[in-house]
Amino acid sequence: MDWARSLHAHHARRLTGLRQTGSAEDLAAGLVRWPMAALTDMTIPGTTVTATDIATLAGQPFGIAQPFVDFLRLSPHLIARLSPVPHLHRSDPAITDRMMALNRSDLNDDALEQAKRAILNRPAKASA
């Protein structure tokens, strides 16, 4: 469920476009109902899709980027020069809650973007 919370927080913070108003649980349930392979086949018939559960990628050297690294078929020499970035949960639940409240508000798109920018541009509080 961590991946759904992370994706949900990302979409809640979007400044423009569709407003994320549902919960992380709603998002996860919706994604389970519509597997990527089925969605891709509906939009591009005959397409071959390879899917990997995101949770299984956590133990890979490049985490969720591993399929992209594999796709590139880089030489071992180039792979050795890459530095994997550790996975960090960057979504502060309090900020996500504030973004969701804004998304559910009746603000027009310009006011919504301005309100979100104000929250995102505030300096982080120093922890003691």
Salt bridges, closest charged atoms under 4 A:
ASP2 OD1 - ARG5 NH2 3.15
ASP109 OD1 - ARG19 NH2 3.48
GLU113 OE2 - ARG117 NH2 2.82
